[in-house]
Amino acid sequence: MRLNSNMNPSQLAKAFYYNAIENDTEDIVFDNLMDVRQIYYGNSNLSDFFNNRDVAQTDKEKILSEMTENFILDVQQFVQTIYDFRKMNKMLSIIHEYEILHDHENRTVIAKVTTAVPLQKVQEEKLKEVFSKRFNAKKILLDKIQDSSVIGGVIVEIENTVFDGSIRTNLEKLEKQIIK
């Protein structure tokens, strides 16, 4: 699929993703795009810079070149195309859509894990093992959150499903049973 300036971020990401699959570069492209994301996060006004009509074209192209110089040619050309389409302000959305496609294809699942205290490595590995089987995932990424209101135990959120093994929830259930 050819890219055109009328495409939305999802369409651009999809076209680029399937191009990367054809070239067998989807993992390298993914890594490069994660680097682009970090560049954007580290320079919050980058979109404004590229969209600013007062900034000379040569200055924009110099920054664009420096930004992508360590990436594979496909990514350099893709970023250049997004620049040419005047959609640099959509870059983070495009990357997000690419990441969704990549994670879905590779069955990478993100688990939001909330605990009162930090998890030990053994606990993290056990959670990954259990949930990779449960969700038929090749890879589980843990988004670890510490919350003292959990008291103890663990709350895991994966793909709109919540597994609440917290002491607080167990105590609330016990209280409801006693009141009945």
Sine and cosine of phi, psi and omega as CSV:
sin_phi,cos_phi,sin_psi,cos_psi,sin_omega,cos_omega
0.00,0.00,0.76,-0.66,0.03,-1.00
-0.99,0.11,0.58,-0.81,0.03,-1.00
-0.99,0.15,0.59,-0.81,0.14,-0.99
-0.61,-0.80,0.32,-0.95,-0.14,-0.99
-0.94,0.33,-0.20,0.98,0.02,-1.00
-1.00,0.04,-0.09,1.00,-0.04,-1.00
-0.96,0.26,0.56,-0.83,0.08,-1.00
-1.00,0.07,0.16,-0.99,-0.04,-1.00
-0.81,0.58,-0.64,0.77,0.00,-1.00
-0.90,0.44,-0.69,0.73,0.01,-1.00
-0.92,0.40,-0.65,0.76,0.03,-1.00
-0.89,0.45,-0.71,0.70,0.01,-1.00
-0.89,0.46,-0.69,0.73,-0.02,-1.00
-0.89,0.45,-0.71,0.70,0.01,-1.00
-0.89,0.46,-0.68,0.73,-0.01,-1.00
-0.93,0.37,-0.63,0.78,0.00,-1.00
-0.89,0.45,-0.74,0.68,-0.03,-1.00
-0.94,0.35,-0.47,0.88,0.13,-0.99
-0.91,0.41,-0.67,0.75,0.02,-1.00
-0.91,0.41,-0.60,0.80,0.06,-1.00
-0.90,0.44,-0.71,0.70,0.03,-1.00
-0.85,0.53,-0.60,0.80,-0.03,-1.00
-1.00,0.01,0.00,1.00,-0.03,-1.00
0.83,0.56,0.69,0.73,-0.01,-1.00
-0.81,-0.59,0.25,0.97,-0.14,-0.99
-0.87,0.50,-0.55,0.83,0.01,-1.00
-0.96,0.29,-0.64,0.77,0.04,-1.00
-0.92,0.40,-0.68,0.74,0.05,-1.00
-0.87,0.49,-0.70,0.72,0.02,-1.00
-0.84,0.54,-0.75,0.66,0.02,-1.00
-0.86,0.50,-0.68,0.73,0.02,-1.00
-0.89,0.45,-0.66,0.75,0.00,-1.00
-0.93,0.38,-0.55,0.84,0.09,-1.00
-0.91,0.42,-0.56,0.83,0.08,-1.00
-0.92,0.38,-0.64,0.77,0.06,-1.00
-0.87,0.49,-0.68,0.73,0.03,-1.00
-0.85,0.53,-0.71,0.70,0.00,-1.00
-0.89,0.46,-0.61,0.79,0.05,-1.00
-0.88,0.47,-0.70,0.72,0.03,-1.00
-0.90,0.44,-0.69,0.72,0.01,-1.00
-0.90,0.44,-0.57,0.82,0.00,-1.00
-0.98,0.20,-0.25,0.97,-0.02,-1.00
-0.71,-0.71,0.98,0.17,-0.15,-0.99
-0.87,0.50,-0.35,0.94,-0.01,-1.00
-0.98,-0.18,0.28,0.96,-0.04,-1.00
-0.89,0.46,-0.68,0.73,0.03,-1.00
-0.87,0.50,-0.69,0.72,0.02,-1.00
-0.89,0.46,-0.62,0.78,0.02,-1.00
-0.86,0.51,-0.76,0.65,-0.05,-1.00
-0.93,0.36,-0.44,0.90,-0.01,-1.00
-1.00,-0.05,-0.10,1.00,-0.06,-1.00
-0.97,0.23,0.89,-0.46,-0.02,-1.00
-0.95,0.30,-0.28,0.96,0.01,-1.00
-0.99,0.16,-0.26,0.97,0.03,-1.00
-1.00,0.08,0.74,-0.67,-0.02,-1.00
-0.89,0.46,0.62,-0.79,0.02,-1.00
-0.82,0.57,-0.64,0.76,-0.02,-1.00
-0.91,0.42,-0.57,0.82,0.05,-1.00
-0.92,0.38,-0.67,0.74,0.03,-1.00
-0.89,0.46,-0.72,0.70,-0.03,-1.00
-0.91,0.41,-0.56,0.83,0.05,-1.00
-0.91,0.42,-0.72,0.69,0.02,-1.00
-0.90,0.44,-0.68,0.73,0.01,-1.00
-0.87,0.49,-0.69,0.73,0.02,-1.00
-0.90,0.44,-0.71,0.70,0.02,-1.00
-0.91,0.42,-0.60,0.80,-0.03,-1.00
-0.91,0.42,-0.56,0.83,-0.13,-0.99
-0.94,-0.34,0.05,1.00,-0.14,-0.99
-0.86,0.51,-0.46,0.89,-0.03,-1.00
-1.00,-0.10,0.12,0.99,-0.03,-1.00
-1.00,-0.10,0.31,-0.95,0.06,-1.00
-0.93,0.38,0.35,-0.94,-0.09,-1.00
-0.84,0.55,-0.66,0.75,0.00,-1.00
-0.84,0.54,-0.67,0.74,-0.01,-1.00
-0.95,0.32,-0.65,0.76,0.06,-1.00
-0.84,0.54,-0.72,0.69,-0.01,-1.00
-0.92,0.39,-0.62,0.78,0.01,-1.00
-0.90,0.43,-0.74,0.67,0.01,-1.00
-0.89,0.46,-0.63,0.77,0.05,-1.00
-0.88,0.48,-0.67,0.74,0.02,-1.00
-0.90,0.44,-0.69,0.73,0.04,-1.00
-0.88,0.47,-0.63,0.77,0.07,-1.00
-0.89,0.46,-0.74,0.68,-0.01,-1.00
-0.88,0.48,-0.56,0.83,0.03,-1.00
-0.98,0.21,-0.04,1.00,-0.05,-1.00
0.86,0.51,0.71,0.71,-0.01,-1.00
-0.84,-0.55,0.44,0.90,0.01,-1.00
-0.89,0.46,-0.43,0.90,0.06,-1.00
-0.95,0.30,-0.17,0.99,0.03,-1.00
-0.97,-0.23,0.05,1.00,-0.12,-0.99
-0.85,0.53,-0.72,0.70,-0.01,-1.00
-0.90,0.44,-0.58,0.81,0.06,-1.00
-0.92,0.39,-0.65,0.76,0.03,-1.00
-0.90,0.44,-0.71,0.71,0.01,-1.00
-0.89,0.45,-0.67,0.75,0.03,-1.00
-0.86,0.50,-0.70,0.71,0.01,-1.00
-0.91,0.42,-0.63,0.78,0.05,-1.00
-0.89,0.46,-0.69,0.73,-0.01,-1.00
-0.88,0.47,-0.66,0.75,0.04,-1.00
-0.86,0.51,-0.73,0.68,0.03,-1.00
-0.87,0.48,-0.73,0.68,-0.02,-1.00
-0.87,0.48,-0.73,0.68,-0.02,-1.00
-0.91,0.41,-0.64,0.77,0.01,-1.00
-0.90,0.43,-0.71,0.70,-0.02,-1.00
-0.90,0.43,-0.58,0.81,-0.03,-1.00
-0.99,-0.10,0.10,1.00,-0.01,-1.00
0.78,0.62,0.74,0.68,0.13,-0.99
-1.00,-0.03,0.81,-0.59,-0.05,-1.00
-0.88,-0.48,0.69,-0.72,0.04,-1.00
-0.98,-0.18,0.82,-0.57,0.01,-1.00
-0.94,-0.35,0.85,-0.53,0.08,-1.00
-1.00,0.05,0.91,-0.41,-0.09,-1.00
-0.92,-0.39,0.88,-0.47,-0.02,-1.00
-0.93,-0.36,0.81,-0.58,0.02,-1.00
-0.67,-0.74,0.29,-0.96,0.04,-1.00
-0.98,0.22,-0.55,0.83,-0.01,-1.00
-0.80,-0.60,0.35,-0.94,0.00,-1.00
-0.86,0.50,0.59,-0.81,0.05,-1.00
-0.97,0.24,0.55,-0.84,0.13,-0.99
-0.99,0.11,0.38,-0.93,-0.01,-1.00
-0.81,0.58,-0.67,0.74,-0.01,-1.00
-0.88,0.48,-0.66,0.75,0.02,-1.00
-0.91,0.41,-0.68,0.74,0.03,-1.00
-0.86,0.51,-0.73,0.69,-0.02,-1.00
-0.90,0.44,-0.63,0.78,0.02,-1.00
-0.91,0.41,-0.68,0.73,0.05,-1.00
-0.87,0.50,-0.71,0.71,0.01,-1.00
-0.87,0.49,-0.69,0.73,-0.01,-1.00
-0.89,0.46,-0.76,0.65,-0.03,-1.00
-0.88,0.47,-0.73,0.68,-0.09,-1.00
-0.98,0.18,-0.40,0.91,0.09,-1.00
-0.93,0.38,-0.59,0.81,0.07,-1.00
-0.94,0.35,-0.72,0.69,-0.06,-1.00
-0.89,0.46,-0.60,0.80,-0.06,-1.00
-0.96,-0.30,0.19,0.98,0.01,-1.00
0.77,0.63,0.73,0.68,-0.05,-1.00
-0.98,-0.20,0.58,-0.81,0.09,-1.00
-0.99,0.17,-0.47,0.88,-0.08,-1.00
-0.53,-0.85,0.71,-0.70,0.07,-1.00
-0.91,-0.42,0.82,-0.58,0.10,-1.00
-0.97,-0.24,0.76,-0.65,-0.01,-1.00
-0.99,-0.15,0.83,-0.55,0.14,-0.99
-0.99,-0.17,0.99,-0.11,-0.15,-0.99
-1.00,0.05,0.76,-0.65,0.00,-1.00
-0.78,-0.63,0.74,-0.68,0.07,-1.00
-0.98,-0.17,0.78,-0.63,-0.01,-1.00
-0.59,-0.81,0.93,-0.37,-0.07,-1.00
-0.91,0.41,-0.31,0.95,0.02,-1.00
-0.95,0.31,-0.22,0.98,0.03,-1.00
-0.94,0.35,-0.40,0.92,-0.04,-1.00
0.94,0.34,-0.85,0.52,0.00,-1.00
-0.21,-0.98,0.14,-0.99,-0.04,-1.00
0.99,0.12,-0.34,-0.94,-0.09,-1.00
-0.54,-0.84,0.58,-0.81,0.13,-0.99
-0.87,-0.50,0.81,-0.59,-0.02,-1.00
-0.85,-0.52,0.79,-0.62,0.07,-1.00
-0.90,-0.44,0.86,-0.52,0.02,-1.00
-0.67,-0.74,0.78,-0.62,0.09,-1.00
0.68,0.73,0.82,0.57,0.06,-1.00
0.91,0.42,0.33,0.95,0.07,-1.00
-0.86,-0.51,0.71,-0.71,-0.01,-1.00
-0.92,-0.40,0.78,-0.62,0.10,-1.00
-0.93,-0.37,0.96,-0.28,-0.11,-0.99
-0.97,-0.26,0.98,-0.21,0.06,-1.00
-0.93,-0.36,0.52,0.85,-0.04,-1.00
-0.99,0.14,0.47,-0.88,0.04,-1.00
-0.89,0.45,-0.63,0.77,0.00,-1.00
-0.83,0.56,-0.75,0.66,-0.02,-1.00
-0.91,0.42,-0.67,0.74,0.02,-1.00
-0.89,0.45,-0.63,0.78,0.06,-1.00
-0.91,0.40,-0.64,0.77,0.03,-1.00
-0.90,0.44,-0.65,0.76,0.05,-1.00
-0.90,0.43,-0.68,0.74,0.02,-1.00
-0.89,0.46,-0.67,0.74,0.02,-1.00
-0.88,0.47,-0.68,0.74,0.02,-1.00
-0.90,0.45,-0.62,0.79,0.03,-1.00
-0.92,0.39,-0.62,0.79,-0.01,-1.00
-0.93,0.36,-0.63,0.78,-0.02,-1.00
-0.92,0.38,-0.52,0.85,-0.03,-1.00
-0.90,0.45,0.00,0.00,0.00,0.00
